[in-house]
Amino acid sequence: MLRNEKILMVDDEEGILNLLEIILKKERFHEIYSCTTGEEVLNLLSQHTFDVILLDIMLPDTHGFDLCHKIRSITNTPIIFISSCSSDFDKLTGLGIGGDDYITKPFNPLEVVARIHSLLRRQNLTRAMLRENHEQSKEYRYGNLALKPAEARLVVDERVIECTAKELELLQFFFKNPNRLYTATQIYQLVWGEEPNYGEEKTVAMHISKIRKKLESKPKSPEVIINLKGIGYKFVPPKER
């Protein structure tokens, strides 16, 4: 399966660019761009967004550290310096001005790939944490119901209702996905985060039964979390009163 991340390689040695491109394509990266000058880099960055930049220091029209300053004024894309400048001073300078990693020439191409994968994993983890924090800060309101995940609070008819942690997770799932039908298996996979064992559908049903008693005026004739027999469950937001 091809990877969607876009990689920009910057080096004035065509042999290095060709070698890295071959290795990266073997790793299923296919959106690979290359530049030999700083001017080309800035032009590309005005047109594209990249996930990783591999940046040489000694370029024909500029110094890589100066170029890094300019790149950082445009984007926070991770930068891996690849350079024959191997002194500790160069490495510390490169990392201090905005580089995320530093590899010295000659290098093992597989090490470059490993560093790229490491940066992408960290980047994906950061994005996931930001999304989670954003979701936790949201407040959901439907008619007489309000859910405040950051405060772990369910409010029904202006009254705070006590809920367990799993009930709050299940409520947030439903409030995020109104009017969508899910099987018990899908709910278990998405809320519990694992494949259900035999009989886990009953676990879902038990939790939904408890939630109904907190949301519904008539839990035995539910109107908010309804069950389509043999199909699944759906959260139907109550109308404004």
Secondary structure as UniProt FT lines:
FT   STRAND          3..10
FT   HELIX           14..26
FT   TURN            27..28
FT   STRAND          29..35
FT   HELIX           38..45
FT   TURN            46..47
FT   STRAND          52..55
FT   HELIX           64..72
FT   TURN            73..74
FT   STRAND          79..83
FT   HELIX           88..96
FT   TURN            97..98
FT   STRAND          101..104
FT   HELIX           109..137
FT   STRAND          140..142
FT   TURN            143..144
FT   STRAND          145..148
FT   HELIX           149..151
FT   STRAND          153..156
FT   TURN            157..158
FT   STRAND          159..161
FT   HELIX           165..176
FT   TURN            178..179
FT   STRAND          181..182
FT   HELIX           184..187
FT   HELIX           188..192
FT   TURN            198..199
FT   HELIX           200..215
FT   TURN            219..220
FT   STRAND          225..228
FT   TURN            229..231
FT   STRAND          232..235
//
